[in-house]
Amino acid sequence: MDIYNLTNLTNANNPLEIVQEVNTLSGGWLGSFILFTAFLLIFLVYKSSEHDTSETFVVASLLTVIISIIMTAMELLSYFVIIFPVIFFVASLIIYKTGE
């Protein structure tokens, strides 16, 4: 088992580089969990304002796609992970349109 120096942040010049390093050390899981947490928070906040569940899924998944694009540009997500929010958005949009 390899030993990593988890406290060496001498190459980090700003908070983004610290988060990128932590994301690298966690095997890319930090960015995925941040994205999942953002989806849950957006869903719960929008749902609390008396909207339908299908409409809430569309809004939350659209904003999650936008956040995932930004996070991919910041190198916090891989290009493979961005596929899942897009698929989820398309599926929620289809469910919303067929429910009308």
Phi and psi in degrees as GROMACS dihedral restraints (atoms count N, CA, C in turn):
[ dihedral_restraints ]
;  ai    aj    ak    al  type     phi  dphi    fc
    3     4     5     6     1   -78.8    20    10
    4     5     6     7     1   146.7    20    10
    6     7     8     9     1  -105.3    20    10
    7     8     9    10     1   127.8    20    10
    9    10    11    12     1  -109.1    20    10
   10    11    12    13     1   145.6    20    10
   12    13    14    15     1   -88.9    20    10
   13    14    15    16     1    96.8    20    10
   15    16    17    18     1   -79.4    20    10
   16    17    18    19     1   -10.8    20    10
   18    19    20    21     1  -100.2    20    10
   19    20    21    22     1    -1.0    20    10
   21    22    23    24     1   -84.2    20    10
   22    23    24    25     1    99.6    20    10
   24    25    26    27     1  -117.8    20    10
   25    26    27    28     1    33.7    20    10
   27    28    29    30     1   -69.0    20    10
   28    29    30    31     1   -22.0    20    10
   30    31    32    33     1   -84.7    20    10
   31    32    33    34     1   -10.1    20    10
   33    34    35    36     1   -85.8    20    10
   34    35    36    37     1   122.4    20    10
   36    37    38    39     1  -104.9    20    10
   37    38    39    40     1   -12.8    20    10
   39    40    41    42     1  -151.7    20    10
   40    41    42    43     1   171.3    20    10
   42    43    44    45     1   -61.1    20    10
   43    44    45    46     1   -33.2    20    10
   45    46    47    48     1   -61.6    20    10
   46    47    48    49     1   -42.7    20    10
   48    49    50    51     1   -67.5    20    10
   49    50    51    52     1   -31.4    20    10
   51    52    53    54     1   -65.6    20    10
   52    53    54    55     1   -45.9    20    10
   54    55    56    57     1   -64.8    20    10
   55    56    57    58     1   -39.4    20    10
   57    58    59    60     1   -62.4    20    10
   58    59    60    61     1   -39.4    20    10
   60    61    62    63     1   -67.6    20    10
   61    62    63    64     1   -42.5    20    10
   63    64    65    66     1   -64.2    20    10
   64    65    66    67     1   -38.5    20    10
   66    67    68    69     1   -63.7    20    10
   67    68    69    70     1   -40.6    20    10
   69    70    71    72     1   -64.8    20    10
   70    71    72    73     1   -43.3    20    10
   72    73    74    75     1   -67.1    20    10
   73    74    75    76     1   -27.9    20    10
   75    76    77    78     1   -89.2    20    10
   76    77    78    79     1     5.3    20    10
   78    79    80    81     1    76.9    20    10
   79    80    81    82     1    21.2    20    10
   81    82    83    84     1    89.5    20    10
   82    83    84    85     1     3.2    20    10
   84    85    86    87     1   -76.6    20    10
   85    86    87    88     1   -26.7    20    10
   87    88    89    90     1   -60.9    20    10
   88    89    90    91     1   -47.2    20    10
   90    91    92    93     1   -61.6    20    10
   91    92    93    94     1   -39.7    20    10
   93    94    95    96     1   -65.6    20    10
   94    95    96    97     1   -41.0    20    10
   96    97    98    99     1   -70.4    20    10
   97    98    99   100     1   -34.5    20    10
   99   100   101   102     1   -63.4    20    10
  100   101   102   103     1   -42.4    20    10
  102   103   104   105     1   -64.9    20    10
  103   104   105   106     1   -43.5    20    10
  105   106   107   108     1   -64.3    20    10
  106   107   108   109     1   -40.4    20    10
  108   109   110   111     1   -65.4    20    10
  109   110   111   112     1   -39.6    20    10
  111   112   113   114     1   -62.6    20    10
  112   113   114   115     1   -41.8    20    10
  114   115   116   117     1   -61.2    20    10
  115   116   117   118     1   -46.7    20    10
  117   118   119   120     1   -62.5    20    10
  118   119   120   121     1   -42.8    20    10
  120   121   122   123     1   -65.2    20    10
  121   122   123   124     1   -43.8    20    10
  123   124   125   126     1   -63.2    20    10
  124   125   126   127     1   -42.6    20    10
  126   127   128   129     1   -62.0    20    10
  127   128   129   130     1   -47.3    20    10
  129   130   131   132     1   -67.5    20    10
  130   131   132   133     1   -39.0    20    10
  132   133   134   135     1   -67.8    20    10
  133   134   135   136     1   -43.4    20    10
  135   136   137   138     1   -70.2    20    10
  136   137   138   139     1   -36.3    20    10
  138   139   140   141     1   -68.1    20    10
  139   140   141   142     1   -32.5    20    10
  141   142   143   144     1   -69.6    20    10
  142   143   144   145     1   -13.4    20    10
  144   145   146   147     1   -97.4    20    10
  145   146   147   148     1    31.9    20    10
  147   148   149   150     1    64.5    20    10
  148   149   150   151     1    39.2    20    10
  150   151   152   153     1  -102.2    20    10
  151   152   153   154     1   160.1    20    10
  153   154   155   156     1   -65.7    20    10
  154   155   156   157     1   155.4    20    10
  156   157   158   159     1   -66.4    20    10
  157   158   159   160     1   -41.2    20    10
  159   160   161   162     1   -66.4    20    10
  160   161   162   163     1   -37.9    20    10
  162   163   164   165     1   -67.3    20    10
  163   164   165   166     1   -37.5    20    10
  165   166   167   168     1   -64.2    20    10
  166   167   168   169     1   -40.4    20    10
  168   169   170   171     1   -62.6    20    10
  169   170   171   172     1   -40.1    20    10
  171   172   173   174     1   -64.4    20    10
  172   173   174   175     1   -46.7    20    10
  174   175   176   177     1   -65.2    20    10
  175   176   177   178     1   -46.6    20    10
  177   178   179   180     1   -64.9    20    10
  178   179   180   181     1   -40.5    20    10
  180   181   182   183     1   -72.7    20    10
  181   182   183   184     1   -34.3    20    10
  183   184   185   186     1   -64.0    20    10
  184   185   186   187     1   -45.8    20    10
  186   187   188   189     1   -66.6    20    10
  187   188   189   190     1   -31.9    20    10
  189   190   191   192     1   -67.8    20    10
  190   191   192   193     1   -37.2    20    10
  192   193   194   195     1   -63.1    20    10
  193   194   195   196     1   -43.0    20    10
  195   196   197   198     1   -64.1    20    10
  196   197   198   199     1   -44.0    20    10
  198   199   200   201     1   -63.9    20    10
  199   200   201   202     1   -39.5    20    10
  201   202   203   204     1   -67.4    20    10
  202   203   204   205     1   -33.3    20    10
  204   205   206   207     1   -65.3    20    10
  205   206   207   208     1   -43.2    20    10
  207   208   209   210     1   -64.6    20    10
  208   209   210   211     1   -42.7    20    10
  210   211   212   213     1   -67.4    20    10
  211   212   213   214     1   -32.0    20    10
  213   214   215   216     1   -67.8    20    10
  214   215   216   217     1   -39.5    20    10
  216   217   218   219     1   -65.8    20    10
  217   218   219   220     1   -29.4    20    10
  219   220   221   222     1   -86.4    20    10
  220   221   222   223     1     3.9    20    10
  222   223   224   225     1    62.7    20    10
  223   224   225   226     1    36.4    20    10
  225   226   227   228     1  -101.6    20    10
  226   227   228   229     1   -14.3    20    10
  228   229   230   231     1  -130.5    20    10
  229   230   231   232     1   148.8    20    10
  231   232   233   234     1   -84.6    20    10
  232   233   234   235     1   165.2    20    10
  234   235   236   237     1   -67.0    20    10
  235   236   237   238     1   -24.5    20    10
  237   238   239   240     1   -69.2    20    10
  238   239   240   241     1   -36.3    20    10
  240   241   242   243     1   -70.4    20    10
  241   242   243   244     1   -29.2    20    10
  243   244   245   246     1   -68.4    20    10
  244   245   246   247     1   -16.6    20    10
  246   247   248   249     1   -65.5    20    10
  247   248   249   250     1   -39.0    20    10
  249   250   251   252     1   -65.1    20    10
  250   251   252   253     1   -45.2    20    10
  252   253   254   255     1   -63.3    20    10
  253   254   255   256     1   -34.1    20    10
  255   256   257   258     1   -66.9    20    10
  256   257   258   259     1   -45.0    20    10
  258   259   260   261     1   -62.6    20    10
  259   260   261   262     1   -42.5    20    10
  261   262   263   264     1   -63.6    20    10
  262   263   264   265     1   -39.1    20    10
  264   265   266   267     1   -65.4    20    10
  265   266   267   268     1   -45.7    20    10
  267   268   269   270     1   -62.5    20    10
  268   269   270   271     1   -42.7    20    10
  270   271   272   273     1   -64.7    20    10
  271   272   273   274     1   -42.3    20    10
  273   274   275   276     1   -68.4    20    10
  274   275   276   277     1   -33.0    20    10
  276   277   278   279     1   -67.7    20    10
  277   278   279   280     1   -40.5    20    10
  279   280   281   282     1   -64.0    20    10
  280   281   282   283     1   -43.8    20    10
  282   283   284   285     1   -63.4    20    10
  283   284   285   286     1   -39.0    20    10
  285   286   287   288     1   -66.1    20    10
  286   287   288   289     1   -42.6    20    10
  288   289   290   291     1   -70.2    20    10
  289   290   291   292     1   -35.6    20    10
  291   292   293   294     1   -76.8    20    10
  292   293   294   295     1   -19.2    20    10
  294   295   296   297     1   -82.1    20    10
  295   296   297   298     1   -11.2    20    10
